[in-house]
Amino acid sequence: MWFTLTSVLLGLLPQAIKAQDIHFSQFFEAPLLRNPSLAGVFDGDIRLQLVYRNQWQSVTPNSFRTASINGEYKMPVNGGDDFFTVGGQVLLDKAGSAVQSTTHLLPVVNYHKSLSTQKTSYLSLGFMGGWVQKSIDYSKITTNNQYANNNWNPMAPTGETITDPTIGYWDGSVGMNFNTSLGSDDQHMFFIGAAYHHLNRPKSSFYRDAAIELHPKYVFSAGLKYAIDDYNSFTLHQDVFIQGASREIIGGGWYSHILGDFPDDPVYVVHGGLFIRYKDAIVPVIKTDIRSFSITLSYDINTSPLKTASQLRGGFELGLSFKGFRKNNSSQDKVLCPRF
């Protein structure tokens, strides 16, 4: 099933190139960046996640540094099987020699509608939107106008018409996903979803050009957790991003093993796996769970045309997360809840 899905998606899309938006190799640790309807789709009531990425440090001293912070709070609705999630996403990004800085502050709401009274089966609809601010360090910009006879004159006018190095705009997204348990004992989990980002087509131009706007971004996601036995499982994730003429396809997974004698309440879980960003990078991943806390490390092995300059070195990522239950009115006491 998984490789059939991959083949179909690859067949439908033209050659993959980098998307315009911020992205992570640990996209599975930044769920709201994928789809706002993934808020609350986890085993717990509270989730906090951080992902930090440092890219192209081997190629340029002005590397691309990006951080994602998200938090979610899930609660039952009227004592039934439906759930409601509130949360938010904060993105921080610094890129290039002009030190373009971007900050996203994006609250999210998500409603999970139960589709079955016998097993975990939910349809979730989520909305996310908020304020985005971008700025550049104009003093670090050099242009052709400042060069004469192969000499650079920092006092010469740049010829640019940027009057304000800071811009801001509202941004929004919407998404839906289906999440269900599988197998005779409901031991496996599966989800599939789609999201539409930049639904208001925000203007994003330092020149204040009204014709320059962000292309809508479509994200198609799927995931499968397959339990081999009480101690071992496989988890697979795949995303396809489409934004304007840009495409990005990333997929892969990891093998998980529970340490200790209590698989229903493990102290340690270790994971190891591999992801592939189509025509761009191979990404080995290791992860360790210690009770409610997790740490994930990954590294991009660059396979794009830039691999000659980068010597296969791409981006390092660190992921930290916490998942827990509330003491009162918790989903831990309910048989059914959206999770993956």
Phi and psi restraints in degrees (value plus and minus 20) as a CYANA .aco file:
   2 TRP   PHI     -85.4   -45.4
   2 TRP   PSI     -65.5   -25.5
   3 PHE   PHI     -93.8   -53.8
   3 PHE   PSI     -45.7    -5.7
   4 THR   PHI     -85.7   -45.7
   4 THR   PSI     -63.1   -23.1
   5 LEU   PHI     -79.8   -39.8
   5 LEU   PSI     -64.5   -24.5
   6 THR   PHI     -80.2   -40.2
   6 THR   PSI     -66.0   -26.0
   7 SER   PHI     -83.4   -43.4
   7 SER   PSI     -61.4   -21.4
   8 VAL   PHI     -82.6   -42.6
   8 VAL   PSI     -66.8   -26.8
   9 LEU   PHI     -83.9   -43.9
   9 LEU   PSI     -60.4   -20.4
  10 LEU   PHI     -86.2   -46.2
  10 LEU   PSI     -55.1   -15.1
  11 GLY   PHI     -90.4   -50.4
  11 GLY   PSI     -48.4    -8.4
  12 LEU   PHI    -101.7   -61.7
  12 LEU   PSI     -41.0    -1.0
  13 LEU   PHI    -125.5   -85.5
  13 LEU   PSI     126.9   166.9
  14 PRO   PHI     -94.9   -54.9
  14 PRO   PSI    -194.3  -154.3
  15 GLN   PHI     -74.2   -34.2
  15 GLN   PSI     113.1   153.1
  16 ALA   PHI    -100.1   -60.1
  16 ALA   PSI     115.1   155.1
  17 ILE   PHI    -156.4  -116.4
  17 ILE   PSI     151.6   191.6
  18 LYS   PHI     -85.4   -45.4
  18 LYS   PSI     120.7   160.7
  19 ALA   PHI     -97.8   -57.8
  19 ALA   PSI     148.8   188.8
  20 GLN   PHI    -100.7   -60.7
  20 GLN   PSI     -48.5    -8.5
  21 ASP   PHI    -106.1   -66.1
  21 ASP   PSI     148.7   188.7
  22 ILE   PHI     -78.8   -38.8
  22 ILE   PSI     120.9   160.9
  23 HIS   PHI    -164.7  -124.7
  23 HIS   PSI     141.4   181.4
  24 PHE   PHI    -151.4  -111.4
  24 PHE   PSI     127.8   167.8
  25 SER   PHI     -91.9   -51.9
  25 SER   PSI     -54.2   -14.2
  26 GLN   PHI    -105.7   -65.7
  26 GLN   PSI      34.9    74.9
  27 PHE   PHI     -82.7   -42.7
  27 PHE   PSI     -45.9    -5.9
  28 PHE   PHI     -90.5   -50.5
  28 PHE   PSI     -34.9     5.1
  29 GLU   PHI    -118.7   -78.7
  29 GLU   PSI     -16.9    23.1
  30 ALA   PHI    -149.6  -109.6
  30 ALA   PSI      44.6    84.6
  31 PRO   PHI     -82.8   -42.8
  31 PRO   PSI     -53.7   -13.7
  32 LEU   PHI     -91.5   -51.5
  32 LEU   PSI     -44.5    -4.5
  33 LEU   PHI     -90.8   -50.8
  33 LEU   PSI     -45.4    -5.4
  34 ARG   PHI     -99.9   -59.9
  34 ARG   PSI     -72.8   -32.8
  35 ASN   PHI    -182.2  -142.2
  35 ASN   PSI     100.9   140.9
  36 PRO   PHI     -81.7   -41.7
  36 PRO   PSI     -40.0     0.0
  37 SER   PHI     -98.9   -58.9
  37 SER   PSI     -22.7    17.3
  38 LEU   PHI    -104.8   -64.8
  38 LEU   PSI     -25.2    14.8
  39 ALA   PHI     -82.0   -42.0
  39 ALA   PSI     106.5   146.5
  40 GLY   PHI      66.8   106.8
  40 GLY   PSI     -23.1    16.9
  41 VAL   PHI    -110.1   -70.1
  41 VAL   PSI      58.0    98.0
  42 PHE   PHI    -181.9  -141.9
  42 PHE   PSI     145.7   185.7
  43 ASP   PHI    -105.8   -65.8
  43 ASP   PSI      74.3   114.3
  44 GLY   PHI     135.1   175.1
  44 GLY   PSI     159.6   199.6
  45 ASP   PHI    -127.8   -87.8
  45 ASP   PSI     -49.3    -9.3
  46 ILE   PHI    -148.1  -108.1
  46 ILE   PSI     114.8   154.8
  47 ARG   PHI    -158.2  -118.2
  47 ARG   PSI     113.0   153.0
  48 LEU   PHI    -145.9  -105.9
  48 LEU   PSI     112.6   152.6
  49 GLN   PHI    -158.4  -118.4
  49 GLN   PSI     123.5   163.5
  50 LEU   PHI    -154.8  -114.8
  50 LEU   PSI     113.7   153.7
  51 VAL   PHI    -148.7  -108.7
  51 VAL   PSI     110.1   150.1
  52 TYR   PHI    -140.3  -100.3
  52 TYR   PSI     111.6   151.6
  53 ARG   PHI    -145.7  -105.7
  53 ARG   PSI     114.0   154.0
  54 ASN   PHI    -144.8  -104.8
  54 ASN   PSI      91.0   131.0
  55 GLN   PHI    -138.2   -98.2
  55 GLN   PSI     122.8   162.8
  56 TRP   PHI      46.1    86.1
  56 TRP   PSI       4.9    44.9
  57 GLN   PHI     -85.1   -45.1
  57 GLN   PSI     -47.2    -7.2
  58 SER   PHI     -96.8   -56.8
  58 SER   PSI     -36.1     3.9
  59 VAL   PHI    -120.8   -80.8
  59 VAL   PSI     -59.1   -19.1
  60 THR   PHI    -160.0  -120.0
  60 THR   PSI     123.6   163.6
  61 PRO   PHI     -87.0   -47.0
  61 PRO   PSI     -39.7     0.3
  62 ASN   PHI    -117.3   -77.3
  62 ASN   PSI      49.7    89.7
  63 SER   PHI     -91.1   -51.1
  63 SER   PSI     145.9   185.9
  64 PHE   PHI    -112.6   -72.6
  64 PHE   PSI      98.7   138.7
  65 ARG   PHI    -140.0  -100.0
  65 ARG   PSI     106.2   146.2
  66 THR   PHI    -155.5  -115.5
  66 THR   PSI     119.2   159.2
  67 ALA   PHI    -151.7  -111.7
  67 ALA   PSI     119.4   159.4
  68 SER   PHI    -142.3  -102.3
  68 SER   PSI     110.7   150.7
  69 ILE   PHI    -148.5  -108.5
  69 ILE   PSI     104.6   144.6
  70 ASN   PHI    -157.1  -117.1
  70 ASN   PSI     130.1   170.1
  71 GLY   PHI    -160.3  -120.3
  71 GLY   PSI     125.6   165.6
  72 GLU   PHI    -159.4  -119.4
  72 GLU   PSI     128.5   168.5
  73 TYR   PHI    -154.9  -114.9
  73 TYR   PSI      97.4   137.4
  74 LYS   PHI    -129.7   -89.7
  74 LYS   PSI     118.7   158.7
  75 MET   PHI    -163.9  -123.9
  75 MET   PSI     125.4   165.4
  76 PRO   PHI     -87.4   -47.4
  76 PRO   PSI     137.0   177.0
  77 VAL   PHI    -131.1   -91.1
  77 VAL   PSI      95.0   135.0
  78 ASN   PHI      34.4    74.4
  78 ASN   PSI      12.3    52.3
  79 GLY   PHI      53.6    93.6
  79 GLY   PSI     -17.2    22.8
  80 GLY   PHI    -111.7   -71.7
  80 GLY   PSI    -177.7  -137.7
  81 ASP   PHI    -113.5   -73.5
  81 ASP   PSI     -26.8    13.2
  82 ASP   PHI     -98.4   -58.4
  82 ASP   PSI     136.9   176.9
  83 PHE   PHI    -156.0  -116.0
  83 PHE   PSI     137.8   177.8
  84 PHE   PHI    -151.2  -111.2
  84 PHE   PSI     115.0   155.0
  85 THR   PHI    -142.7  -102.7
  85 THR   PSI     115.4   155.4
  86 VAL   PHI    -142.4  -102.4
  86 VAL   PSI     132.7   172.7
  87 GLY   PHI    -200.0  -160.0
  87 GLY   PSI    -176.7  -136.7
  88 GLY   PHI    -192.0  -152.0
  88 GLY   PSI     141.1   181.1
  89 GLN   PHI    -146.5  -106.5
  89 GLN   PSI     111.3   151.3
  90 VAL   PHI    -139.7   -99.7
  90 VAL   PSI     106.2   146.2
  91 LEU   PHI    -140.2  -100.2
  91 LEU   PSI     113.7   153.7
  92 LEU   PHI    -147.5  -107.5
  92 LEU   PSI     110.6   150.6
  93 ASP   PHI    -163.0  -123.0
  93 ASP   PSI     115.7   155.7
  94 LYS   PHI    -149.5  -109.5
  94 LYS   PSI     110.4   150.4
  95 ALA   PHI    -165.4  -125.4
  95 ALA   PSI     117.6   157.6
  96 GLY   PHI      59.6    99.6
  96 GLY   PSI     152.0   192.0
  97 SER   PHI     -87.6   -47.6
  97 SER   PSI     -44.8    -4.8
  98 ALA   PHI    -105.0   -65.0
  98 ALA   PSI     -16.4    23.6
  99 VAL   PHI      29.2    69.2
  99 VAL   PSI      36.8    76.8
 100 GLN   PHI     -88.6   -48.6
 100 GLN   PSI     102.8   142.8
 101 SER   PHI    -130.5   -90.5
 101 SER   PSI     116.0   156.0
 102 THR   PHI    -151.9  -111.9
 102 THR   PSI     114.8   154.8
 103 THR   PHI    -148.1  -108.1
 103 THR   PSI     106.9   146.9
 104 HIS   PHI    -133.9   -93.9
 104 HIS   PSI     111.0   151.0
 105 LEU   PHI    -142.9  -102.9
 105 LEU   PSI      83.8   123.8
 106 LEU   PHI    -150.1  -110.1
 106 LEU   PSI      78.7   118.7
 107 PRO   PHI     -87.0   -47.0
 107 PRO   PSI     135.4   175.4
 108 VAL   PHI    -158.8  -118.8
 108 VAL   PSI     125.3   165.3
 109 VAL   PHI    -151.6  -111.6
 109 VAL   PSI     125.8   165.8
 110 ASN   PHI    -168.9  -128.9
 110 ASN   PSI     113.9   153.9
 111 TYR   PHI    -133.3   -93.3
 111 TYR   PSI     110.8   150.8
 112 HIS   PHI    -130.1   -90.1
 112 HIS   PSI      92.8   132.8
 113 LYS   PHI    -117.4   -77.4
 113 LYS   PSI     100.6   140.6
 114 SER   PHI     -91.3   -51.3
 114 SER   PSI     114.8   154.8
 115 LEU   PHI    -127.5   -87.5
 115 LEU   PSI     -23.1    16.9
 116 SER   PHI    -171.0  -131.0
 116 SER   PSI     125.1   165.1
 117 THR   PHI    -116.4   -76.4
 117 THR   PSI     -20.6    19.4
 118 GLN   PHI    -125.3   -85.3
 118 GLN   PSI     -46.5    -6.5
 119 LYS   PHI    -171.9  -131.9
 119 LYS   PSI     149.3   189.3
 120 THR   PHI     -88.0   -48.0
 120 THR   PSI      94.4   134.4
 121 SER   PHI    -176.8  -136.8
 121 SER   PSI      91.9   131.9
 122 TYR   PHI    -154.8  -114.8
 122 TYR   PSI     125.4   165.4
 123 LEU   PHI    -133.9   -93.9
 123 LEU   PSI     102.4   142.4
 124 SER   PHI    -136.1   -96.1
 124 SER   PSI     118.5   158.5
 125 LEU   PHI    -145.8  -105.8
 125 LEU   PSI     101.0   141.0
 126 GLY   PHI    -146.8  -106.8
 126 GLY   PSI     130.3   170.3
 127 PHE   PHI    -149.0  -109.0
 127 PHE   PSI     120.4   160.4
 128 MET   PHI    -159.9  -119.9
 128 MET   PSI     117.6   157.6
 129 GLY   PHI    -188.7  -148.7
 129 GLY   PSI     132.8   172.8
 130 GLY   PHI     156.7   196.7
 130 GLY   PSI    -172.8  -132.8
 131 TRP   PHI    -125.7   -85.7
 131 TRP   PSI     119.1   159.1
 132 VAL   PHI    -144.4  -104.4
 132 VAL   PSI     114.5   154.5
 133 GLN   PHI    -149.6  -109.6
 133 GLN   PSI     114.2   154.2
 134 LYS   PHI    -144.9  -104.9
 134 LYS   PSI     127.3   167.3
 135 SER   PHI    -168.6  -128.6
 135 SER   PSI     137.0   177.0
 136 ILE   PHI    -151.3  -111.3
 136 ILE   PSI     135.0   175.0
 137 ASP   PHI    -111.6   -71.6
 137 ASP   PSI      77.3   117.3
 138 TYR   PHI     -82.9   -42.9
 138 TYR   PSI     -46.1    -6.1
 139 SER   PHI     -90.0   -50.0
 139 SER   PSI     -35.9     4.1
 140 LYS   PHI    -120.8   -80.8
 140 LYS   PSI     -11.4    28.6
 141 ILE   PHI    -111.1   -71.1
 141 ILE   PSI     112.5   152.5
 142 THR   PHI    -140.8  -100.8
 142 THR   PSI     124.0   164.0
 143 THR   PHI    -151.9  -111.9
 143 THR   PSI     150.6   190.6
 144 ASN   PHI     -81.7   -41.7
 144 ASN   PSI     -49.6    -9.6
 145 ASN   PHI     -82.0   -42.0
 145 ASN   PSI     -42.3    -2.3
 146 GLN   PHI    -110.6   -70.6
 146 GLN   PSI     -17.3    22.7
 147 TYR   PHI    -130.3   -90.3
 147 TYR   PSI     114.5   154.5
 148 ALA   PHI    -166.0  -126.0
 148 ALA   PSI     108.0   148.0
 149 ASN   PHI      35.0    75.0
 149 ASN   PSI      22.1    62.1
 150 ASN   PHI      44.4    84.4
 150 ASN   PSI      -3.5    36.5
 151 ASN   PHI    -137.0   -97.0
 151 ASN   PSI     121.1   161.1
 152 TRP   PHI    -118.0   -78.0
 152 TRP   PSI     109.1   149.1
 153 ASN   PHI    -133.5   -93.5
 153 ASN   PSI      83.0   123.0
 154 PRO   PHI     -85.8   -45.8
 154 PRO   PSI     -36.1     3.9
 155 MET   PHI    -107.0   -67.0
 155 MET   PSI     -33.8     6.2
 156 ALA   PHI     -90.2   -50.2
 156 ALA   PSI     126.9   166.9
 157 PRO   PHI     -83.7   -43.7
 157 PRO   PSI     124.0   164.0
 158 THR   PHI     -95.5   -55.5
 158 THR   PSI     -44.6    -4.6
 159 GLY   PHI      63.7   103.7
 159 GLY   PSI     -19.2    20.8
 160 GLU   PHI    -109.4   -69.4
 160 GLU   PSI     136.8   176.8
 161 THR   PHI    -132.6   -92.6
 161 THR   PSI       3.1    43.1
 162 ILE   PHI     -94.2   -54.2
 162 ILE   PSI      98.7   138.7
 163 THR   PHI    -120.5   -80.5
 163 THR   PSI     -43.3    -3.3
 164 ASP   PHI    -154.5  -114.5
 164 ASP   PSI      98.2   138.2
 165 PRO   PHI     -97.1   -57.1
 165 PRO   PSI     -12.2    27.8
 166 THR   PHI    -149.3  -109.3
 166 THR   PSI     113.5   153.5
 167 ILE   PHI    -151.1  -111.1
 167 ILE   PSI     136.6   176.6
 168 GLY   PHI    -165.5  -125.5
 168 GLY   PSI     132.5   172.5
 169 TYR   PHI    -179.8  -139.8
 169 TYR   PSI     140.6   180.6
 170 TRP   PHI    -108.1   -68.1
 170 TRP   PSI     125.1   165.1
 171 ASP   PHI    -159.3  -119.3
 171 ASP   PSI     131.7   171.7
 172 GLY   PHI    -169.9  -129.9
 172 GLY   PSI     138.2   178.2
 173 SER   PHI    -170.8  -130.8
 173 SER   PSI     139.3   179.3
 174 VAL   PHI    -160.5  -120.5
 174 VAL   PSI     127.8   167.8
 175 GLY   PHI    -174.8  -134.8
 175 GLY   PSI     141.9   181.9
 176 MET   PHI    -161.3  -121.3
 176 MET   PSI     124.3   164.3
 177 ASN   PHI    -167.0  -127.0
 177 ASN   PSI     136.3   176.3
 178 PHE   PHI    -133.8   -93.8
 178 PHE   PSI     108.1   148.1
 179 ASN   PHI    -149.1  -109.1
 179 ASN   PSI     108.3   148.3
 180 THR   PHI    -169.8  -129.8
 180 THR   PSI     138.1   178.1
 181 SER   PHI    -111.8   -71.8
 181 SER   PSI     133.6   173.6
 182 LEU   PHI    -153.0  -113.0
 182 LEU   PSI     143.6   183.6
 183 GLY   PHI      74.9   114.9
 183 GLY   PSI     144.0   184.0
 184 SER   PHI     -85.7   -45.7
 184 SER   PSI     -49.6    -9.6
 185 ASP   PHI    -129.8   -89.8
 185 ASP   PSI      -3.0    37.0
 186 ASP   PHI      34.7    74.7
 186 ASP   PSI      15.3    55.3
 187 GLN   PHI    -105.4   -65.4
 187 GLN   PSI     -33.7     6.3
 188 HIS   PHI    -126.3   -86.3
 188 HIS   PSI     135.7   175.7
 189 MET   PHI    -150.2  -110.2
 189 MET   PSI     126.9   166.9
 190 PHE   PHI    -164.9  -124.9
 190 PHE   PSI     123.4   163.4
 191 PHE   PHI    -162.9  -122.9
 191 PHE   PSI     133.5   173.5
 192 ILE   PHI    -165.3  -125.3
 192 ILE   PSI     119.0   159.0
 193 GLY   PHI    -176.6  -136.6
 193 GLY   PSI     149.7   189.7
 194 ALA   PHI    -163.6  -123.6
 194 ALA   PSI     127.3   167.3
 195 ALA   PHI    -158.7  -118.7
 195 ALA   PSI     133.3   173.3
 196 TYR   PHI    -145.5  -105.5
 196 TYR   PSI      90.4   130.4
 197 HIS   PHI    -123.1   -83.1
 197 HIS   PSI     137.4   177.4
 198 HIS   PHI      38.1    78.1
 198 HIS   PSI      25.6    65.6
 199 LEU   PHI     -87.0   -47.0
 199 LEU   PSI     -39.8     0.2
 200 ASN   PHI    -116.6   -76.6
 200 ASN   PSI     -13.9    26.1
 201 ARG   PHI      27.1    67.1
 201 ARG   PSI      44.2    84.2
 202 PRO   PHI     -85.2   -45.2
 202 PRO   PSI     127.9   167.9
 203 LYS   PHI     -98.9   -58.9
 203 LYS   PSI     114.0   154.0
 204 SER   PHI    -160.9  -120.9
 204 SER   PSI      48.5    88.5
 205 SER   PHI    -154.5  -114.5
 205 SER   PSI     104.9   144.9
 206 PHE   PHI     -88.3   -48.3
 206 PHE   PSI     -38.5     1.5
 207 TYR   PHI    -107.6   -67.6
 207 TYR   PSI     -18.4    21.6
 208 ARG   PHI      38.0    78.0
 208 ARG   PSI      15.4    55.4
 209 ASP   PHI    -105.2   -65.2
 209 ASP   PSI      92.9   132.9
 210 ALA   PHI     -85.1   -45.1
 210 ALA   PSI     -38.2     1.8
 211 ALA   PHI    -100.1   -60.1
 211 ALA   PSI     -33.9     6.1
 212 ILE   PHI    -115.5   -75.5
 212 ILE   PSI      95.1   135.1
 213 GLU   PHI    -160.4  -120.4
 213 GLU   PSI     139.3   179.3
 214 LEU   PHI     -93.4   -53.4
 214 LEU   PSI     112.3   152.3
 215 HIS   PHI     -87.7   -47.7
 215 HIS   PSI     124.0   164.0
 216 PRO   PHI     -77.9   -37.9
 216 PRO   PSI     125.0   165.0
 217 LYS   PHI    -137.6   -97.6
 217 LYS   PSI     109.5   149.5
 218 TYR   PHI    -127.4   -87.4
 218 TYR   PSI     111.4   151.4
 219 VAL   PHI    -145.6  -105.6
 219 VAL   PSI     105.6   145.6
 220 PHE   PHI    -134.4   -94.4
 220 PHE   PSI     105.3   145.3
 221 SER   PHI    -148.3  -108.3
 221 SER   PSI     131.0   171.0
 222 ALA   PHI    -171.7  -131.7
 222 ALA   PSI     130.1   170.1
 223 GLY   PHI    -172.0  -132.0
 223 GLY   PSI     128.8   168.8
 224 LEU   PHI    -161.7  -121.7
 224 LEU   PSI     106.9   146.9
 225 LYS   PHI    -130.7   -90.7
 225 LYS   PSI      97.3   137.3
 226 TYR   PHI    -134.2   -94.2
 226 TYR   PSI      95.7   135.7
 227 ALA   PHI    -105.6   -65.6
 227 ALA   PSI      99.3   139.3
 228 ILE   PHI     -96.9   -56.9
 228 ILE   PSI     -67.2   -27.2
 229 ASP   PHI    -174.7  -134.7
 229 ASP   PSI    -183.7  -143.7
 230 ASP   PHI     -86.7   -46.7
 230 ASP   PSI     -40.8    -0.8
 231 TYR   PHI    -131.6   -91.6
 231 TYR   PSI     -36.5     3.5
 232 ASN   PHI    -150.5  -110.5
 232 ASN   PSI     124.2   164.2
 233 SER   PHI    -176.5  -136.5
 233 SER   PSI     142.6   182.6
 234 PHE   PHI    -136.5   -96.5
 234 PHE   PSI     122.6   162.6
 235 THR   PHI    -147.1  -107.1
 235 THR   PSI     109.3   149.3
 236 LEU   PHI    -140.8  -100.8
 236 LEU   PSI     120.3   160.3
 237 HIS   PHI    -155.6  -115.6
 237 HIS   PSI     125.0   165.0
 238 GLN   PHI    -168.3  -128.3
 238 GLN   PSI     117.5   157.5
 239 ASP   PHI    -150.1  -110.1
 239 ASP   PSI     125.8   165.8
 240 VAL   PHI    -146.6  -106.6
 240 VAL   PSI     102.6   142.6
 241 PHE   PHI    -128.3   -88.3
 241 PHE   PSI     112.5   152.5
 242 ILE   PHI    -148.9  -108.9
 242 ILE   PSI      98.9   138.9
 243 GLN   PHI    -162.9  -122.9
 243 GLN   PSI      88.1   128.1
 244 GLY   PHI      40.0    80.0
 244 GLY   PSI    -148.9  -108.9
 245 ALA   PHI    -106.5   -66.5
 245 ALA   PSI     -20.9    19.1
 246 SER   PHI    -112.3   -72.3
 246 SER   PSI     125.4   165.4
 247 ARG   PHI    -155.5  -115.5
 247 ARG   PSI     123.2   163.2
 248 GLU   PHI    -161.3  -121.3
 248 GLU   PSI     110.4   150.4
 249 ILE   PHI    -145.0  -105.0
 249 ILE   PSI     103.9   143.9
 250 ILE   PHI    -157.7  -117.7
 250 ILE   PSI     118.0   158.0
 251 GLY   PHI    -181.5  -141.5
 251 GLY   PSI     142.1   182.1
 252 GLY   PHI     137.5   177.5
 252 GLY   PSI    -175.8  -135.8
 253 GLY   PHI     159.3   199.3
 253 GLY   PSI    -192.9  -152.9
 254 TRP   PHI    -164.4  -124.4
 254 TRP   PSI     139.1   179.1
 255 TYR   PHI    -120.4   -80.4
 255 TYR   PSI     116.9   156.9
 256 SER   PHI    -141.0  -101.0
 256 SER   PSI     121.4   161.4
 257 HIS   PHI    -155.6  -115.6
 257 HIS   PSI     109.0   149.0
 258 ILE   PHI    -107.3   -67.3
 258 ILE   PSI     109.7   149.7
 259 LEU   PHI    -116.8   -76.8
 259 LEU   PSI     122.9   162.9
 260 GLY   PHI      85.0   125.0
 260 GLY   PSI    -199.3  -159.3
 261 ASP   PHI    -122.5   -82.5
 261 ASP   PSI     -15.2    24.8
 262 PHE   PHI    -147.1  -107.1
 262 PHE   PSI      61.8   101.8
 263 PRO   PHI     -83.8   -43.8
 263 PRO   PSI     -43.1    -3.1
 264 ASP   PHI     -98.3   -58.3
 264 ASP   PSI     -38.4     1.6
 265 ASP   PHI    -162.7  -122.7
 265 ASP   PSI      47.2    87.2
 266 PRO   PHI     -94.5   -54.5
 266 PRO   PSI     126.1   166.1
 267 VAL   PHI    -105.2   -65.2
 267 VAL   PSI     -60.2   -20.2
 268 TYR   PHI    -149.7  -109.7
 268 TYR   PSI     118.4   158.4
 269 VAL   PHI    -154.1  -114.1
 269 VAL   PSI     110.8   150.8
 270 VAL   PHI    -133.1   -93.1
 270 VAL   PSI     123.0   163.0
 271 HIS   PHI    -153.1  -113.1
 271 HIS   PSI     125.6   165.6
 272 GLY   PHI    -169.6  -129.6
 272 GLY   PSI     117.2   157.2
 273 GLY   PHI    -187.3  -147.3
 273 GLY   PSI    -184.0  -144.0
 274 LEU   PHI    -169.2  -129.2
 274 LEU   PSI     119.5   159.5
 275 PHE   PHI    -145.0  -105.0
 275 PHE   PSI     133.8   173.8
 276 ILE   PHI    -148.3  -108.3
 276 ILE   PSI     103.0   143.0
 277 ARG   PHI    -114.7   -74.7
 277 ARG   PSI      95.5   135.5
 278 TYR   PHI     -73.7   -33.7
 278 TYR   PSI     103.1   143.1
 279 LYS   PHI      39.7    79.7
 279 LYS   PSI       6.7    46.7
 280 ASP   PHI    -160.2  -120.2
 280 ASP   PSI     -67.8   -27.8
 281 ALA   PHI    -181.0  -141.0
 281 ALA   PSI     133.1   173.1
 282 ILE   PHI    -129.8   -89.8
 282 ILE   PSI     111.5   151.5
 283 VAL   PHI    -146.8  -106.8
 283 VAL   PSI      77.5   117.5
 284 PRO   PHI     -91.6   -51.6
 284 PRO   PSI     124.0   164.0
 285 VAL   PHI    -154.5  -114.5
 285 VAL   PSI     115.6   155.6
 286 ILE   PHI    -148.0  -108.0
 286 ILE   PSI     126.1   166.1
 287 LYS   PHI    -167.4  -127.4
 287 LYS   PSI     123.9   163.9
 288 THR   PHI    -152.5  -112.5
 288 THR   PSI     110.6   150.6
 289 ASP   PHI    -123.6   -83.6
 289 ASP   PSI     111.2   151.2
 290 ILE   PHI    -145.0  -105.0
 290 ILE   PSI      79.5   119.5
 291 ARG   PHI      36.0    76.0
 291 ARG   PSI    -137.8   -97.8
 292 SER   PHI    -108.4   -68.4
 292 SER   PSI     -24.5    15.5
 293 PHE   PHI    -124.9   -84.9
 293 PHE   PSI     128.2   168.2
 294 SER   PHI    -156.5  -116.5
 294 SER   PSI     126.7   166.7
 295 ILE   PHI    -150.3  -110.3
 295 ILE   PSI     112.5   152.5
 296 THR   PHI    -147.1  -107.1
 296 THR   PSI     114.2   154.2
 297 LEU   PHI    -144.3  -104.3
 297 LEU   PSI     117.7   157.7
 298 SER   PHI    -167.1  -127.1
 298 SER   PSI     140.8   180.8
 299 TYR   PHI    -166.2  -126.2
 299 TYR   PSI     111.9   151.9
 300 ASP   PHI    -101.1   -61.1
 300 ASP   PSI     100.7   140.7
 301 ILE   PHI    -113.6   -73.6
 301 ILE   PSI      87.3   127.3
 302 ASN   PHI     -89.2   -49.2
 302 ASN   PSI     106.2   146.2
 303 THR   PHI    -141.3  -101.3
 303 THR   PSI     -10.8    29.2
 304 SER   PHI     -98.2   -58.2
 304 SER   PSI     156.6   196.6
 305 PRO   PHI     -77.9   -37.9
 305 PRO   PSI     -35.4     4.6
 306 LEU   PHI    -100.6   -60.6
 306 LEU   PSI     -21.2    18.8
 307 LYS   PHI     -82.3   -42.3
 307 LYS   PSI     -45.8    -5.8
 308 THR   PHI     -86.4   -46.4
 308 THR   PSI     -64.6   -24.6
 309 ALA   PHI     -94.8   -54.8
 309 ALA   PSI     -56.9   -16.9
 310 SER   PHI    -102.9   -62.9
 310 SER   PSI     -33.7     6.3
 311 GLN   PHI      34.8    74.8
 311 GLN   PSI      22.3    62.3
 312 LEU   PHI      52.7    92.7
 312 LEU   PSI     -20.2    19.8
 313 ARG   PHI    -108.6   -68.6
 313 ARG   PSI     105.7   145.7
 314 GLY   PHI    -137.5   -97.5
 314 GLY   PSI    -128.6   -88.6
 315 GLY   PHI    -144.7  -104.7
 315 GLY   PSI     120.7   160.7
 316 PHE   PHI    -116.5   -76.5
 316 PHE   PSI     120.0   160.0
 317 GLU   PHI    -153.0  -113.0
 317 GLU   PSI     122.2   162.2
 318 LEU   PHI    -143.9  -103.9
 318 LEU   PSI     110.0   150.0
 319 GLY   PHI    -141.3  -101.3
 319 GLY   PSI     115.4   155.4
 320 LEU   PHI    -148.4  -108.4
 320 LEU   PSI     119.9   159.9
 321 SER   PHI    -170.5  -130.5
 321 SER   PSI     136.4   176.4
 322 PHE   PHI    -156.4  -116.4
 322 PHE   PSI     113.5   153.5
 323 LYS   PHI    -150.3  -110.3
 323 LYS   PSI     113.8   153.8
 324 GLY   PHI    -171.4  -131.4
 324 GLY   PSI     154.0   194.0
 325 PHE   PHI    -134.2   -94.2
 325 PHE   PSI     128.5   168.5
 326 ARG   PHI    -100.0   -60.0
 326 ARG   PSI     136.2   176.2
 327 LYS   PHI     -95.8   -55.8
 327 LYS   PSI     -54.1   -14.1
 328 ASN   PHI    -136.3   -96.3
 328 ASN   PSI     121.1   161.1
 329 ASN   PHI      38.6    78.6
 329 ASN   PSI      21.5    61.5
 330 SER   PHI    -113.3   -73.3
 330 SER   PSI     131.9   171.9
 331 SER   PHI     -90.9   -50.9
 331 SER   PSI     -32.5     7.5
 332 GLN   PHI     -82.7   -42.7
 332 GLN   PSI     -47.4    -7.4
 333 ASP   PHI    -108.9   -68.9
 333 ASP   PSI     -20.6    19.4
 334 LYS   PHI    -126.0   -86.0
 334 LYS   PSI     123.7   163.7
 335 VAL   PHI     -89.5   -49.5
 335 VAL   PSI     -59.5   -19.5
 336 LEU   PHI    -132.5   -92.5
 336 LEU   PSI     114.5   154.5
 337 CYS   PHI    -183.6  -143.6
 337 CYS   PSI     131.2   171.2
 338 PRO   PHI     -86.7   -46.7
 338 PRO   PSI     108.6   148.6
 339 ARG   PHI    -177.9  -137.9
 339 ARG   PSI     141.5   181.5
